[in-house]
Amino acid sequence: MASDQNEETSKSWETAEQVAAWNRSRADRERLLGEATELMLREAGVREGTQLLDIAAGTGDQTFKAARMIGPAGNVVATDISATMLQVLAEIAKQESLTNIQTHVMDAQHVDLPTDTFDAAISRHGLMFVPELEQALTGIREVLKTGGKFAALVWSSPDNNPTLSLPMTIISRYAGIPIMEGGKKPGVFSLGNPDLLAEAFQTVGFRDVTVQAIPHVHRYASAVEFSRRGREEVSAGPLGEIIKRLSEEERKQMHMEIIRALQTFEGPAGFVGPSESLLVVGIK
């Protein structure tokens, strides 16, 4: 079952069109997550010369920040289950003359790298989608040097992410399938409980585990603009495949309902939507 889930996740990011759509929203993610990403890197102890592992790197938003902090004396190994994502990452790294980045296609559940190799590890919004989290965390801990830190950002609870959870609830109703299930099933908000997140790290042997809430704000001219930009990003992932199964009329009605729900966050300053991640840090 877990392997089926991960195969489905991998396939959802394998087409060039999907990955291109995701990469086009890079600037939006930087505005939303840039400061949180820098905090994650600092908390992981990333500095000049660090040997760093990036889990579920995607197209490399955080990888490039880390590479610049580390400099030529260090190295970033960017891993992801999607080879297409990593191809885009490698192309951008080449364009930006970042020569201290290596890519490695890898399922986070099977960390096939030498033990005691890395000074630090990071993951930005990837751990929530790993079916066998304990297995993944065990493997990440094993490849860290003693005293090395693993810092990861995950989405907080649905209540603290209404700009994400409201559209997902509406999409779920139109599609007729649950897409925000809790429990052990992987998903956007599956690690949104701080206590359970800390416990997952402690269970595999990480020590001095801390979890802190990191607020974000989506700022756009209007709910319509936020919805439009969000649709492009959603189209790149698994939700995009679900939405494609709806009729044209159903999609139109669904998007109108999403916009009405999101207009709650419109005001004199335009669309200002609250969001929140959790930053978890553990030491080997």
N, C-alpha and C positions, 0 to 999 in steps of 0.2 A: 504493500500500500504506500509506504513512504517513498519507494523508488518511483512508483507511478506518479506521485505528486510532484516529485522533483523533475521527472521527465516532462511533465506538463508545463512546469515553470520554465524549463529550458526552452521548450518549443515556442512558448509565448514570446520569447525574445530573440528568435533566430532569424526572422526575415529582415532584410536590409531596410525595408520600408518602416517596420516597427522601430528598429533601433534608431533610424534617422529621425523619426518623430520624437522619440525620447530625447535625443541629443539636441534637438531644436529648442527644447525647454530648459537648456542648461543655464541660461541667464536668469530665468525665473527662479530656478532652484538656488542659484547663488544669492539672489536677493533674500530669499526665505531662510536659507540654511547656512549662509556663509559664516556668520559669527559662531553658530553652534558647531560647525565643522572645525573652525580654528580652536575652539575650546576643547573639542574631542582630541585633537592632535596634541595640544598642550598637556591635557590630562594623561595621555598615553606616554608622555615623556619624549615626544619626537623633538629631536634637535639635530644639529649638524653631525653627520656621520652615522646616524641611526640606521640599523638594518630593520626594515619595517615590512610587515605582512598586512595586506589590505584584502579583507574577506568580502566577497560579493561586491567587487569594485565597480561593476557596471561600466559606464563609459568614462569613468575616472575623475569626476568632479573633485573629490577629496584626494585622489591620488596625486593630482598635479600640485595641489597645495602642499602636500607632504613632501613631494620631491623637491620643491623649492626650499622648504625649510631644512631638508637634510643635506642638500648640496652634493657635489661630486664625490665626496668621501663616503657617502651613504648609498643606500639602495632600497627601492620599493619593489616588492613582488606583488603585483596586482593580480588577484585571482577572481574568477567568476565561472559559473556553470555555462554561460553563453559565450561561445567563441566569437560570435558576431559582435557582441558588446566589446570584447577585448580587442578586436581588430580596429574598431573605431578609436578606442583608447590609445592604442599603439600609433595610429595615424596622427592623432592630435599631439601626442608626446613628441613625435618626430617634427611636426610643424612648429612646435614651441621649443625645440632644441633641448628637450629633457631627456638626457641620455642615461639617467640613473633609475630608469623604470624597466622592469621585466614583467611580462605577462605570462600567466600560467592558467590554462583551462582546468578548473577543479571544482568538484562538488564540495561544498563546505562540510558535508557530513563525512567526507573521506579526505582528510588533510594529508596528502601524499608528499610531504616535505620532510627534510631531515630534522630530527629532534634537537632541541637546545640551539636553535639557529638565530632566532630573531630577538632583537632588543625590545620590540613592541609590536602590537597588532591593533588594527582598527577595523571597524565595520560601520558603514552609515546606511541605516534603514534597509538592512539585508537579513538580519538574524530572524526577523518575524516570519520569514517565509521558509525557514529550514524545518523540514518535518521532524527530524531526529535531532533536537537541539542539544541534548546532553552529549550525544556522540560528537557533534560538531565542536562543542565547547571543550570536550576532552582533548580532541585533536589539536585545537588551537593552543591550549595550554601546554601540550607536549612539545610543540615546536618553539615555544618561548624559552629564552634563557632564564635561569633562576633570577628572580627579582624583576623580570620583564612584565610590562603592563598590557592588558587588553582593554581598550576603551571602545564602546559601541553606542551608537544612537539608534533608538527604536521609537516608533510612534507611541504616544501615551494612549489614554483611554478614549473611546468614542466621544464621551461627554466633553473632553478637553480638546477635541478636534472636530467641532461641528461642521467646519467648512469641508471636511472630508467625509464625515459620517452621515450627514444629511443627504448628500447626493448618492452615497452608497446605499442608504436605506431605500431611496426611491428607485434606484436601478434594480435592487434586489426584488422589490415588489413587482416591477414590470417584467423582470426576467423569470419570476416565480421560483427563484432559488435563493437560499440563504448565503450571503457573502460576507457576513460579519460574525460568524459563529465564534464563540469563545472556547474555553477549555484548551486542550492540547493541539487542536487543529491549527496549522499555520495560517496566518493572515495578517492584514495590515495592523490590527490592534491586539494581536494574540499575546504580545509581551508588554501590554500597557499597564499591568499591575506592578508597582514598584517592589512590593514585598516578594512576589513570585519571581520577578526578574532577578533580584538579589539572591534568592534561594537557588535559582538555576546555576548561577556562577559559583556559589559556595558549595553546592553539591559535588561539583567536579574538582574541587580543591583550590579554587581561587581564594585568596585571603584579602583582608581589608577591603571588602567589597563596598562600594558606595553607589548610590543612585540619586541623581538630582533631576528635577524637572527643568526643562529648557523651553521657555515660551518663544513662539514665532508669531509673526503677523503677516498675513497676505494683504498686500496693498495694490488695488487696481482702481481704474476709473469708475467701474460699475460692476454689479453682479454679472451682467451680460459679458463683460470683458473677462472677468475671472472664469466664468463658465466656458467661454470660448477657448481660453488658454488651457484650462483644465481638460477639456475634451481631447485636445491634441495629445496631451500627455497620457491620458487614460487609454486612448486608442492604441498606444504602443504596447500595453500590457494585457494581462488576462481579462480584465474587465472589458477591454475593447472587443474581444472575441465574443463575449456574452452579449454585448449591445448589438453586434452585427446580426444576431439571430432574430432581433425584433423587426417588425415591419417598419416601413418608412414613417407611417402615421404614428405608430407607437413610439418611435424614437423622437419624433417631433413633440408629441405630447409630454413625453418624459423630460426632455430638455427644458420645456416651458415650465414644468412643475419644479424642476431643480432651480431654475432662475428665480421663481417666486419664493422658494424656501430660502435662497441665499440673499434675497433682498432685505432680510432681517438685518444684515450687516452693512447696509448702505447708510450713509449719512452725509453731512456737509463736506467731509473730506474724501468722499467716494466710498469705495468698498474697502472695509477694514475688517478682515476676518481672523479670529483667534485660532491658534493652533499650538500644539505642544509635543515635544519629544521628551524621552527620558535618556539621560546619559549615564550609562553604567560603566564602572571601572573596577577591575580586579587585578591583583598581583599574583604572579606565580611564586 
